[in-house]
């Protein structure tokens, strides 16, 4: 299948600093000349790293340092559906960014890590690409598209792993890696792509023609180029500070079992 769009020219980059864990040598992996946004407590990390921040967003409940006066600041309520990182991505998207480099989004709380990986999928399905930087590893996602890694050598770690995020991912291909894959079907409830390896001085290629893949690769490997087989649609939407109606139920209005339901339950318990 012919690729619909190749990002031959660099996508506009955005760096997002989240409030999670940071690791050694983080600063050397932060791209230069990129829109930089701090999500809530990410501002403290920006200060430690000596990074200029263009915008800050969050409820700032975890910020310890004084906020800057030369950046755009958007305050959000503490109770809302959208996490602060998603709101930061929306700001970057609204400014034209489609390539996001996210630090402080892996490690620490497992629920935050899972949430942030889901956000990489959200970007991928809308024609963007996100890179979550962790402890020696980067996590990204592609949807109906491909990743092309330039040839490289000398990286301490060579491990590349691929997982299906969708229930089924069709026509998955891996070339230029230790283990080759051709027109494979991957399943979301099966581990089929763990621990492949980059090869020295050989470019690597990973693609999926129908579905969404989560891909991890070494932090010292060259960043891959992204392309798509189908026209990406949609965007990230506006910043949303609302709470889902399904959750916004006052305590006094909570649904309680009727007398007849309670009686029936008691009867079932008695009969047991």
PAKEVEX-827191 format. One line per 10 residues: number of its first residue (from 0); for each residue x, y, z of N, C-alpha, C, O, CB. Coordinates in pm, whole numbers, plus 50000, padded with zeros to 5 digits. Glycine has a CB too. Example, Ala and Ser with C-alpha at 12.3 -4.5 7.8 and 13.67 -1.06 7.14 Angstrom:
<recs>
0 = 51319:49431:50780:51230:49550:50780:51320:49670:50780:51424:49668:50846:51131:49553:50905; 51285:49775:50708:51367:49894:50714:51290:50003:50787:51341:50114:50804:51408:49940:50572 $
</recs>
This chain:
<recs>
0 = 50085:49880:50000:50000:50000:50000:50088:50125:50000:50183:50133:50077:49905:50001:50123; 50056:50219:49916:50133:50342:49908:50106:50428:50029:49993:50435:50078:50100:50419:49779; 50210:50492:50078:50191:50579:50193:50117:50705:50153:50143:50764:50048:50327:50614:50257; 50022:50745:50240:49945:50866:50210:50032:50989:50234:50034:51082:50153:49817:50872:50297; 50102:50989:50346:50177:51110:50381:50309:51071:50445:50311:50994:50541:50095:51201:50476; 50417:51123:50392:50548:51104:50451:50593:51236:50512:50588:51340:50447:50651:51053:50345; 50635:51230:50636:50683:51350:50703:50829:51375:50662:50920:51366:50745:50670:51338:50857; 50848:51406:50534:50984:51424:50483:51048:51548:50543:51168:51551:50569:50982:51434:50330; 50967:51651:50566:51017:51767:50636:50980:51753:50783:50872:51701:50814:50960:51898:50575; 51066:51799:50874:51039:51780:51016:50905:51841:51056:50871:51953:51018:51151:51842:51098 $
10 = 50830:51765:51135:50708:51818:51191:50744:51923:51296:50850:51916:51358:50620:51705:51252; 50654:52019:51316:50681:52120:51417:50684:52054:51554:50591:51982:51591:50575:52234:51412; 50790:52077:51628:50812:52007:51753:50761:52084:51873:50760:52207:51876:50958:51977:51771; 50719:52007:51972:50676:52063:52100:50734:51976:52211:50723:51854:52207:50520:52071:52109; 50795:52039:52309:50844:51969:52428:50744:51992:52540:50705:52105:52568:50988:52019:52468; 50704:51883:52604:50612:51893:52718:50681:51834:52841:50728:51720:52838:50476:51819:52688; 50686:51911:52946:50746:51868:53072:50636:51835:53171:50564:51924:53217:50842:51977:53129; 50622:51708:53204:50520:51663:53298:50580:51656:53438:50697:51687:53459:50463:51526:53255; 50497:51615:53534:50539:51621:53675:50593:51489:53727:50615:51475:53847:50423:51664:53760; 50614:51389:53639:50657:51257:53683:50807:51245:53703:50876:51343:53735:50613:51155:53585 $
20 = 50857:51124:53683:50998:51095:53708:51089:51146:53596:51054:51141:53478:51018:50946:53727; 51208:51196:53637:51312:51237:53543:51437:51155:53573:51461:51113:53686:51341:51391:53553; 51517:51134:53468:51631:51045:53480:51760:51116:53438:51758:51228:53388:51609:50918:53396; 51870:51046:53459:52000:51104:53422:52004:51138:53274:51945:51069:53191:52114:51006:53457; 52073:51244:53243:52098:51286:53104:51969:51327:53031:51963:51324:52908:52166:51172:53028; 51866:51365:53107:51742:51411:53042:51768:51530:52952:51717:51536:52840:51637:51447:53147; 51846:51625:52999:51864:51750:52926:51919:51728:52786:51881:51800:52694:51958:51843:53002; 52006:51629:52768:52067:51609:52636:51968:51555:52534:51996:51557:52414:52184:51516:52648; 51854:51505:52580:51754:51451:52487:51642:51552:52456:51555:51523:52374:51694:51324:52545; 51644:51668:52520:51541:51769:52494:51575:51842:52364:51681:51903:52353:51530:51870:52613 $
30 = 51486:51836:52264:51514:51903:52136:51527:52055:52152:51457:52116:52233:51405:51871:52034; 51614:52113:52075:51629:52258:52073:51526:52319:51978:51469:52250:51893:51773:52299:52031; 51504:52448:51995:51416:52524:51906:51277:52460:51894:51224:52441:51784:51480:52536:51766; 51221:52427:52008:51087:52369:52010:50999:52448:52106:51046:52502:52206:51092:52220:52052; 50871:52455:52074:50774:52511:52168:50780:52428:52296:50772:52305:52290:50629:52513:52107; 50795:52492:52409:50812:52421:52536:50699:52455:52632:50674:52572:52662:50948:52454:52599; 50632:52351:52681:50517:52369:52769:50538:52287:52896:50576:52170:52889:50385:52327:52698; 50514:52348:53009:50521:52277:53137:50379:52243:53181:50292:52331:53188:50594:52363:53246; 50357:52116:53210:50228:52072:53261:50236:52061:53412:50298:51969:53466:50186:51936:53197; 50173:52155:53479:50167:52158:53625:50308:52150:53686:50390:52238:53663:50080:52043:53678 $
40 = 50336:52044:53764:50464:52033:53833:50583:52020:53742:50697:52021:53789:50461:51917:53924; 50561:52007:53612:50670:52006:53517:50750:52136:53519:50864:52140:53474:50617:51981:53379; 50687:52243:53571:50758:52371:53580:50880:52360:53671:50986:52414:53639:50663:52481:53631; 50866:52291:53784:50979:52273:53875:51095:52202:53805:51211:52238:53824:50936:52194:54000; 51062:52101:53724:51166:52028:53652:51229:52115:53543:51349:52105:53517:51107:51901:53590; 51149:52200:53480:51203:52291:53380:51308:52383:53442:51412:52409:53383:51090:52374:53315; 51279:52430:53561:51374:52518:53630:51504:52443:53662:51613:52498:53646:51312:52574:53758; 51492:52320:53708:51611:52241:53741:51696:52213:53618:51818:52207:53625:51571:52109:53808; 51629:52195:53504:51700:52165:53380:51749:52291:53309:51822:52282:53211:51611:52087:53287; 51708:52406:53358:51749:52532:53296:51682:52557:53163:51742:52615:53073:51897:52533:53277 $
50 = 51556:52514:53149:51483:52528:53023:51390:52648:53026:51321:52672:53125:51404:52400:52993; 51389:52722:52917:51290:52829:52901:51156:52768:52863:51149:52680:52777:51337:52933:52793; 51051:52814:52927:50917:52760:52903:50831:52868:52839:50826:52982:52886:50853:52709:53035; 50762:52831:52731:50675:52925:52661:50537:52933:52723:50472:53038:52718:50664:52887:52516; 50491:52823:52782:50356:52820:52839:50352:52721:52954:50425:52622:52956:50252:52782:52731; 50264:52748:53049:50239:52658:53161:50089:52635:53170:50009:52725:53144:50294:52717:53294; 50052:52511:53206:49911:52478:53218:49892:52375:53328:49974:52284:53344:49854:52427:53084; 49785:52389:53405:49756:52295:53512:49684:52361:53626:49655:52481:53622:49882:52230:53562; 49654:52282:53730:49596:52341:53850:49705:52387:53947:49677:52455:54046:49502:52241:53919; 49831:52349:53916:49950:52392:53989:49947:52352:54136:50005:52420:54221:49964:52542:53979 $
60 = 49881:52240:54165:49877:52192:54303:50008:52128:54345:50035:52112:54464:49764:52093:54320; 50091:52090:54247:50218:52026:54279:50339:52113:54251:50452:52067:54259:50231:51897:54203; 50315:52241:54218:50425:52333:54187:50480:52393:54316:50404:52440:54401:50377:52446:54092; 50612:52389:54330:50675:52444:54448:50744:52577:54422:50756:52661:54511:50775:52345:54503; 50790:52596:54299:50863:52718:54267:50769:52826:54214:50660:52798:54165:50973:52689:54164; 50814:52950:54225:50735:53064:54178:50717:53057:54027:50811:53029:53954:50801:53197:54218; 50594:53083:53981:50566:53077:53838:50631:53194:53766:50649:53301:53825:50414:53077:53813; 50667:53176:53640:50737:53282:53565:50640:53394:53526:50518:53377:53529:50804:53225:53439; 50697:53506:53490:50617:53620:53446:50623:53639:53296:50551:53723:53241:50663:53746:53515; 50708:53561:53228:50726:53579:53084:50672:53462:53004:50717:53437:52892:50872:53598:53052 $
70 = 50575:53389:53059:50516:53276:52989:50363:53284:52998:50308:53345:53090:50567:53142:53048; 50298:53223:52902:50152:53215:52905:50110:53112:53009:50156:52997:53004:50094:53179:52763; 50025:53150:53101:49984:53061:53209:49833:53036:53200:49754:53130:53196:50021:53121:53348; 49796:52910:53196:49654:52871:53192:49624:52788:53315:49679:52679:53333:49620:52791:53061; 49536:52839:53400:49500:52768:53523:49377:52682:53498:49279:52726:53438:49475:52868:53639; 49384:52559:53546:49275:52464:53530:49221:52423:53667:49295:52426:53766:49323:52340:53452; 49095:52385:53675:49042:52335:53802:49104:52200:53837:49149:52127:53749:48889:52323:53796; 49106:52169:53965:49165:52043:54009:49081:51923:53966:49135:51818:53932:49182:52042:54160; 48949:51939:53968:48859:51829:53932:48813:51846:53788:48740:51939:53755:48738:51824:54028; 48856:51754:53704:48824:51759:53561:48855:51623:53501:48926:51543:53560:48903:51873:53488 $
80 = 48800:51598:53383:48827:51470:53316:48966:51467:53252:49039:51370:53267:48721:51443:53209; 49001:51573:53180:49128:51576:53107:49246:51590:53203:49247:51681:53286:49129:51691:53005; 49345:51501:53195:49467:51521:53274:49545:51641:53223:49526:51685:53109:49556:51394:53270; 49631:51694:53307:49708:51813:53270:49793:51789:53146:49812:51880:53065:49797:51857:53386; 49845:51668:53131:49929:51641:53014:49849:51653:52886:49899:51708:52787:49991:51502:53024; 49727:51601:52884:49643:51614:52764:49616:51761:52735:49619:51802:52619:49510:51538:52782; 49589:51840:52837:49567:51983:52815:49691:52049:52755:49679:52136:52669:49528:52053:52947; 49809:52008:52800:49934:52063:52745:49950:52023:52598:49992:52103:52516:50056:52016:52827; 49917:51898:52567:49924:51854:52427:49827:51934:52340:49859:51967:52226:49892:51703:52418; 49710:51964:52393:49612:52043:52318:49666:52183:52289:49643:52237:52181:49479:52051:52394 $
90 = 49736:52241:52385:49795:52373:52362:49898:52365:52251:49899:52448:52160:49860:52426:52491; 49984:52266:52257:50085:52250:52153:50024:52225:52017:50070:52280:51917:50178:52137:52188; 49922:52142:52013:49854:52112:51886:49792:52239:51827:49800:52263:51707:49744:52004:51906; 49731:52320:51913:49666:52444:51866:49768:52542:51809:49732:52630:51731:49588:52510:51980; 49894:52528:51849:50000:52615:51797:50067:52556:51674:50164:52613:51622:50105:52639:51905; 50016:52443:51626:50069:52385:51503:50163:52267:51521:50208:52209:51423:50138:52489:51428; 50194:52231:51645:50286:52120:51669:50217:51986:51640:50099:51968:51668:50338:52122:51814; 50294:51894:51582:50244:51758:51557:50343:51653:51606:50312:51534:51604:50216:51739:51407; 50460:51695:51649:50560:51603:51704:50588:51646:51848:50635:51757:51873:50693:51602:51619; 50558:51557:51942:50564:51591:52084:50668:51506:52156:50671:51384:52143:50426:51573:52150 $
100 = 50754:51574:52231:50857:51508:52311:50822:51532:52457:50828:51645:52506:51001:51562:52276; 50787:51424:52527:50729:51435:52661:50825:51376:52763:50865:51260:52753:50592:51366:52668; 50859:51457:52862:50947:51413:52970:50870:51416:53101:50782:51500:53122:51074:51504:52979; 50903:51322:53188:50829:51313:53315:50696:51243:53301:50607:51261:53384:50807:51451:53372; 50680:51163:53195:50553:51095:53171:50559:50944:53193:50458:50876:53178:50508:51122:53033; 50676:50893:53229:50692:50750:53256:50752:50731:53394:50819:50820:53447:50781:50682:53148; 50727:50614:53454:50776:50588:53588:50680:50642:53691:50579:50705:53657:50915:50648:53607; 50710:50620:53817:50623:50670:53922:50492:50594:53924:50491:50471:53918:50597:50819:53905; 50381:50665:53931:50249:50603:53939:50217:50527:53810:50227:50581:53700:50142:50709:53967; 50177:50402:53827:50148:50318:53711:50027:50371:53635:50025:50367:53512:50123:50173:53754 $
110 = 49926:50422:53705:49808:50472:53636:49841:50591:53547:49784:50605:53439:49700:50511:53737; 49934:50676:53591:49977:50788:53507:50052:50738:53384:50035:50792:53274:50064:50884:53587; 50134:50636:53403:50208:50581:53289:50113:50525:53184:50128:50552:53065:50304:50471:53336; 50014:50447:53228:49916:50391:53134:49838:50503:53065:49815:50498:52945:49818:50295:53207; 49797:50603:53142:49724:50716:53086:49806:50786:52978:49752:50822:52873:49687:50815:53196; 49934:50805:53004:50019:50876:52908:50044:50795:52782:50055:50852:52673:50151:50912:52972; 50053:50663:52795:50066:50579:52676:49938:50588:52592:49945:50590:52469:50094:50431:52716; 49823:50594:52659:49697:50612:52585:49698:50745:52508:49642:50754:52399:49578:50608:52682; 49760:50846:52565:49767:50975:52495:49856:50967:52371:49832:51038:52274:49820:51082:52589; 49957:50881:52374:50039:50861:52254:49953:50801:52142:49970:50834:52025:50160:50769:52285 $
120 = 49862:50712:52181:49769:50654:52083:49676:50761:52028:49649:50765:51908:49687:50540:52147; 49629:50847:52115:49540:50955:52070:49608:51045:51967:49548:51083:51867:49494:51039:52189; 49734:51077:51993:49810:51157:51896:49824:51083:51764:49803:51140:51657:49948:51192:51952; 49859:50955:51771:49884:50877:51650:49760:50868:51562:49771:50873:51440:49930:50738:51686; 49645:50856:51622:49521:50840:51545:49475:50971:51483:49382:50972:51403:49412:50786:51634; 49540:51080:51519:49501:51210:51464:49611:51272:51378:49607:51391:51345:49465:51304:51577; 49710:51191:51344:49813:51240:51255:49929:51306:51324:50004:51382:51262:49755:51335:51161; 49946:51280:51452:50061:51331:51526:50149:51217:51571:50120:51100:51543:50016:51415:51646; 50256:51250:51640:50347:51149:51694:50397:51200:51828:50435:51316:51842:50467:51119:51596; 50396:51113:51926:50444:51149:52059:50553:51055:52103:50548:50935:52076:50331:51149:52160 $
130 = 50652:51110:52173:50762:51029:52227:50767:51050:52378:50792:51161:52425:50898:51067:52161; 50743:50943:52453:50752:50946:52599:50891:50899:52640:50929:50785:52612:50641:50857:52665; 50967:50986:52705:51104:50953:52744:51106:50899:52886:51054:50961:52979:51196:51077:52732; 51166:50781:52901:51176:50720:53033:51320:50689:53069:51412:50759:53026:51094:50594:53038; 51339:50586:53149:51471:50547:53196:51540:50460:53092:51535:50337:53099:51461:50473:53331; 51603:50524:52994:51675:50452:52890:51588:50406:52775:51638:50347:52680:51743:50336:52948; 51459:50432:52782:51366:50387:52678:51273:50501:52636:51249:50595:52712:51284:50268:52728; 51222:50490:52514:51122:50583:52462:51001:50501:52419:51015:50393:52362:51179:50669:52342; 50883:50553:52448:50758:50487:52408:50686:50576:52308:50674:50697:52330:50667:50458:52532; 50637:50519:52200:50560:50593:52101:50447:50504:52049:50434:50390:52092:50649:50642:51985 $
140 = 50367:50557:51958:50257:50480:51899:50239:50522:51754:50264:50637:51718:50125:50500:51980; 50197:50427:51671:50163:50456:51532:50028:50392:51501:49994:50286:51552:50273:50405:51434; 49953:50460:51415:49821:50410:51373:49815:50412:51221:49828:50518:51159:49705:50497:51435; 49794:50294:51160:49790:50285:51014:49909:50358:50952:49893:50436:50858:49658:50342:50960; 50026:50331:51005:50143:50405:50959:50271:50330:50982:50271:50209:51009:50150:50538:51026; 50383:50402:50972:50515:50339:50975:50615:50426:51050:50601:50548:51059:50565:50313:50833; 50717:50358:51104:50833:50423:51164:50957:50375:51091:50974:50255:51068:50841:50392:51317; 51044:50469:51055:51170:50434:50991:51285:50488:51074:51300:50609:51092:51175:50490:50846; 51368:50396:51124:51483:50431:51206:51608:50438:51118:51636:50344:51045:51503:50328:51321; 51682:50548:51124:51808:50555:51048:51907:50451:51101:51900:50410:51217:51869:50697:51057 $
150 = 51999:50411:51016:52105:50319:51058:52189:50387:51166:52216:50507:51159:52193:50276:50937; 52230:50308:51264:52310:50362:51373:52396:50252:51432:52382:50134:51398:52221:50427:51482; 52483:50290:51521:52567:50194:51590:52611:50253:51722:52605:50375:51743:52690:50155:51504; 52654:50166:51812:52712:50215:51936:52616:50230:52052:52661:50259:52163:52775:50343:51912; 52485:50213:52032:52391:50226:52141:52407:50109:52238:52420:49994:52196:52246:50232:52088; 52406:50139:52367:52422:50034:52468:52308:49934:52460:52329:49813:52462:52428:50095:52609; 52186:49985:52452:52070:49898:52439:52023:49896:52294:52029:49999:52226:51955:49944:52532; 51978:49781:52247:51931:49767:52109:51786:49718:52106:51733:49689:51999:52022:49672:52031; 51723:49707:52222:51592:49641:52231:51480:49730:52175:51466:49846:52212:51562:49605:52377; 51402:49671:52086:51281:49733:52031:51165:49636:52053:51174:49518:52016:51297:49769:51878 $
160 = 51058:49684:52112:50941:49598:52135:50818:49661:52072:50804:49784:52067:50919:49574:52285; 50729:49575:52023:50608:49620:51952:50488:49547:52009:50490:49424:52023:50620:49595:51799; 50383:49622:52044:50261:49565:52100:50140:49620:52026:50139:49735:51983:50251:49595:52251; 50040:49537:52010:49915:49584:51950:49829:49651:52056:49797:49590:52158:49838:49467:51883; 49792:49776:52032:49702:49846:52123:49557:49816:52090:49473:49807:52179:49727:49997:52118; 49528:49799:51963:49393:49762:51920:49375:49611:51939:49474:49538:51944:49369:49804:51771; 49250:49564:51948:49228:49420:51963:49299:49338:51856:49352:49231:51884:49080:49389:51958; 49301:49390:51732:49373:49324:51624:49445:49431:51542:49387:49534:51506:49275:49241:51534; 49571:49407:51512:49648:49491:51420:49689:49405:51302:49753:49301:51318:49774:49554:51491; 49652:49450:51182:49671:49367:51062:49786:49418:50976:49817:49537:50972:49543:49364:50980 $
170 = 49849:49323:50909:49959:49352:50816:50069:49431:50886:50100:49544:50849:49907:49429:50693; 50126:49369:50988:50237:49428:51063:50368:49377:51005:50385:49258:50981:50227:49394:51217; 50461:49470:50981:50589:49434:50921:50704:49493:51002:50697:49607:51049:50596:49482:50774; 50808:49415:51017:50930:49461:51083:51049:49419:50997:51069:49300:50972:50943:49405:51228; 51126:49516:50953:51243:49489:50868:51365:49559:50925:51355:49661:50993:51218:49536:50722; 51482:49501:50898:51605:49560:50947:51631:49536:51093:51721:49595:51151:51604:49705:50921; 51551:49447:51155:51569:49409:51294:51619:49265:51301:51619:49195:51200:51438:49426:51374; 51660:49223:51418:51713:49087:51433:51610:48983:51391:51643:48884:51325:51756:49062:51577; 51484:49006:51429:51376:48915:51391:51284:48987:51293:51228:49092:51326:51296:48865:51516; 51268:48932:51173:51188:48995:51068:51041:48952:51082:51012:48841:51129:51243:48957:50928 $
180 = 50953:49038:51043:50810:49009:51048:50747:49056:50917:50772:49168:50873:50741:49078:51171; 50665:48970:50856:50604:49004:50728:50453:48974:50732:50411:48861:50754:50671:48926:50614; 50375:49079:50709:50230:49066:50695:50169:48987:50811:50085:48900:50792:50195:48999:50562; 50213:49020:50931:50166:48948:51049:50040:49012:51106:50009:49129:51079:50275:48945:51157; 49968:48934:51183:49854:48983:51260:49893:48979:51407:49937:48875:51458:49725:48897:51233; 49877:49092:51475:49908:49098:51617:49779:49124:51694:49688:49189:51644:50012:49209:51647; 49773:49072:51816:49652:49081:51898:49680:49160:52026:49789:49153:52083:49599:48940:51932; 49579:49234:52068:49594:49316:52187:49602:49236:52316:49645:49290:52418:49482:49411:52197; 49562:49109:52314:49567:49027:52434:49675:48919:52425:49670:48820:52497:49431:48962:52459; 49773:48940:52337:49884:48845:52323:50015:48923:52313:50020:49027:52249:49864:48754:52198 $
190 = 50120:48871:52376:50251:48934:52370:50328:48870:52255:50376:48757:52267:50329:48920:52505; 50338:48941:52144:50398:48883:52023:50520:48958:51972:50590:48908:51884:50296:48878:51915; 50547:49077:52026:50656:49156:51970:50758:49203:52072:50820:49307:52054:50601:49274:51901; 50775:49126:52179:50866:49166:52286:51011:49138:52251:51045:49031:52201:50829:49095:52416; 51096:49236:52277:51243:49218:52274:51299:49179:52138:51370:49079:52125:51283:49114:52373; 51267:49259:52036:51341:49251:51912:51466:49338:51928:51486:49399:52033:51253:49297:51789; 51551:49344:51826:51675:49419:51840:51712:49495:51713:51698:49444:51602:51789:49327:51878; 51758:49619:51733:51818:49694:51624:51952:49630:51586:52018:49570:51671:51838:49843:51663; 51989:49642:51462:52116:49589:51413:52210:49704:51378:52164:49807:51329:52094:49497:51290; 52337:49687:51402:52435:49792:51374:52439:49825:51225:52445:49736:51139:52574:49749:51422 $
200 = 52436:49955:51197:52455:50007:51060:52347:49962:50962:52370:49962:50841:52590:49965:51008; 52231:49923:51013:52120:49882:50927:51995:49961:50965:51955:49957:51082:52095:49727:50938; 51931:50031:50872:51806:50102:50904:51695:50003:50937:51692:49892:50884:51762:50192:50786; 51606:50042:51024:51497:49955:51067:51363:50016:51030:51347:50138:51026:51504:49929:51219; 51266:49930:51003:51134:49973:50959:51027:49893:51032:51036:49770:51041:51119:49957:50804; 50927:49963:51085:50812:49899:51149:50686:49964:51094:50678:50087:51089:50818:49913:51306; 50589:49884:51052:50464:49943:51005:50344:49856:51039:50357:49737:51066:50470:49966:50855; 50228:49918:51036:50100:49849:51054:50002:49914:50957:49988:50036:50953:50049:49857:51203; 49933:49831:50878:49842:49884:50777:49701:49903:50829:49623:49981:50774:49839:49792:50658; 49668:49833:50936:49534:49849:50995:49543:49820:51144:49550:49704:51185:49430:49756:50926 $
210 = 49543:49924:51223:49551:49907:51368:49647:50006:51430:49699:50096:51364:49595:49765:51401; 49668:49987:51559:49754:50077:51636:49858:49996:51712:49826:49897:51777:49670:50163:51735; 49983:50038:51702:50093:49972:51770:50156:50064:51874:50171:50184:51851:50198:49925:51668; 50194:50005:51987:50281:50071:52084:50422:50021:52057:50445:49901:52048:50236:50043:52233; 50517:50113:52045:50654:50076:52013:50748:50137:52117:50737:50255:52150:50693:50124:51871; 50839:50055:52169:50943:50105:52258:51079:50086:52193:51101:49987:52122:50937:50034:52397; 51170:50180:52216:51304:50172:52157:51404:50244:52246:51363:50323:52332:51306:50232:52013; 51534:50219:52228:51635:50279:52315:51639:50430:52304:51622:50486:52195:51771:50222:52283; 51662:50495:52415:51662:50641:52417:51778:50699:52337:51769:50813:52291:51669:50690:52561; 51884:50623:52318:52000:50672:52242:51994:50639:52094:52083:50678:52018:52127:50614:52300 $
220 = 51889:50568:52052:51873:50540:51909:51826:50666:51837:51759:50750:51898:51773:50422:51886; 51860:50682:51711:51809:50798:51636:51656:50794:51631:51595:50688:51620:51867:50800:51491; 51596:50911:51640:51450:50916:51635:51399:50869:51499:51458:50902:51396:51400:51059:51665; 51291:50793:51498:51238:50745:51370:51157:50852:51298:51107:50946:51359:51153:50623:51392; 51147:50834:51168:51060:50918:51085:50924:50850:51078:50917:50728:51062:51121:50942:50941; 50817:50927:51088:50683:50871:51086:50616:50898:50952:50638:51003:50891:50598:50928:51202; 50533:50804:50908:50453:50823:50788:50323:50746:50807:50311:50662:50896:50528:50774:50659; 50224:50776:50722:50091:50716:50737:50044:50657:50605:50079:50706:50497:49990:50821:50787; 49965:50551:50614:49908:50488:50496:49770:50546:50463:49725:50540:50349:49897:50338:50517; 49704:50600:50565:49571:50657:50546:49571:50801:50594:49652:50840:50679:49464:50574:50619 $
230 = 49480:50878:50541:49472:51019:50576:49437:51035:50724:49329:50993:50766:49368:51091:50488; 49524:51095:50804:49490:51119:50944:49376:51220:50956:49372:51318:50883:49613:51170:51022; 49284:51195:51047:49169:51283:51062:49155:51327:51208:49203:51260:51300:49039:51214:51015; 49089:51441:51226:49059:51490:51360:49172:51568:51422:49280:51582:51364:49024:51375:51448; 49146:51620:51541:49249:51689:51617:49227:51656:51764:49146:51569:51798:49245:51844:51592; 49299:51723:51851:49289:51693:51994:49174:51766:52062:49141:51736:52177:49418:51728:52063; 49113:51862:51992:49002:51935:52050:49045:52049:52139:49164:52074:52159:48916:51841:52128; 48946:52117:52192:48971:52231:52280:49003:52183:52422:48969:52071:52460:48849:52326:52282; 49067:52270:52500:49091:52239:52640:48956:52222:52710:48868:52307:52697:49176:52351:52709; 48940:52113:52781:48812:52078:52843:48830:52070:52994:48911:51991:53044:48758:51943:52787 $
240 = 48756:52152:53067:48765:52151:53213:48640:52090:53277:48620:52103:53398:48786:52292:53265; 48558:52025:53197:48435:51969:53249:48458:51833:53314:48564:51772:53300:48332:51957:53139; 48356:51789:53385:48355:51655:53445:48244:51577:53379:48134:51628:53361:48336:51661:53601; 48272:51453:53342:48174:51370:53274:48043:51366:53351:48042:51353:53473:48229:51229:53255; 47932:51376:53278:47802:51370:53343:47781:51238:53415:47706:51231:53513:47692:51391:53241; 47846:51134:53367:47831:51004:53431:47893:51003:53570:47856:50921:53655:47895:50895:53345; 47987:51095:53594:48054:51101:53724:48000:51214:53811:48006:51206:53934:48202:51118:53705; 47949:51318:53748:47906:51437:53822:47767:51416:53879:47671:51482:53837:47908:51561:53730; 47755:51327:53974:47627:51297:54038:47637:51336:54185:47712:51274:54260:47590:51146:54023; 47562:51438:54228:47566:51476:54370:47528:51358:54458:47447:51273:54419:47471:51595:54396 $
250 = 47587:51353:54576:47563:51241:54666:47415:51221:54697:47366:51109:54705:47639:51260:54794; 47345:51334:54713:47203:51321:54748:47120:51265:54633:47007:51220:54654:47147:51456:54790; 47175:51267:54513:47102:51216:54397:47150:51079:54352:47110:51030:54246:47113:51313:54283; 47236:51017:54432:47286:50886:54394:47171:50786:54384:47075:50791:54462:47390:50837:54494; 47182:50697:54288:47080:50596:54267:47093:50489:54374:47201:50432:54393:47092:50534:54126; 46985:50463:54444:46984:50361:54549:46884:50254:54513:46786:50282:54443:46952:50422:54687; 46904:50131:54558:46810:50023:54527:46670:50054:54581:46657:50106:54691:46860:49890:54584; 46569:50023:54504:46432:50040:54550:46400:49936:54656:46473:49838:54673:46332:50029:54433; 46291:49960:54727:46252:49866:54831:46227:49728:54773:46264:49627:54833:46128:49914:54902; 46163:49723:54654:46132:49595:54592:46259:49522:54551:46270:49400:54565:46042:49615:54472 $
260 = 46360:49601:54499:46487:49540:54460:46559:49484:54583:46614:49374:54579:46577:49641:54388; 46557:49564:54693:46622:49519:54816:46556:49394:54870:46623:49301:54914:46619:49629:54921; 46422:49393:54866:46347:49277:54915:46379:49154:54833:46393:49044:54886:46197:49306:54913; 46389:49172:54699:46419:49059:54612:46559:49006:54641:46582:48885:54640:46407:49100:54465; 46652:49098:54667:46789:49056:54696:46794:48978:54827:46863:48877:54839:46883:49178:54703; 46718:49028:54927:46714:48958:55055:46652:48821:55040:46695:48724:55104:46637:49040:55157; 46549:48814:54953:46484:48685:54931:46580:48587:54865:46582:48469:54901:46359:48703:54843; 46660:48635:54769:46755:48548:54702:46861:48499:54801:46904:48384:54796:46821:48621:54584; 46902:48590:54892:47002:48550:54991:46946:48445:55085:47013:48348:55121:47051:48673:55070; 46821:48465:55124:46757:48371:55217:46741:48234:55154:46764:48131:55217:46620:48424:55262 $
270 = 46701:48235:55025:46678:48108:54956:46805:48030:54931:46802:47908:54915:46609:48132:54825; 46918:48101:54928:47046:48032:54906:47081:47945:55025:47185:47879:55025:47158:48134:54879 $
</recs>
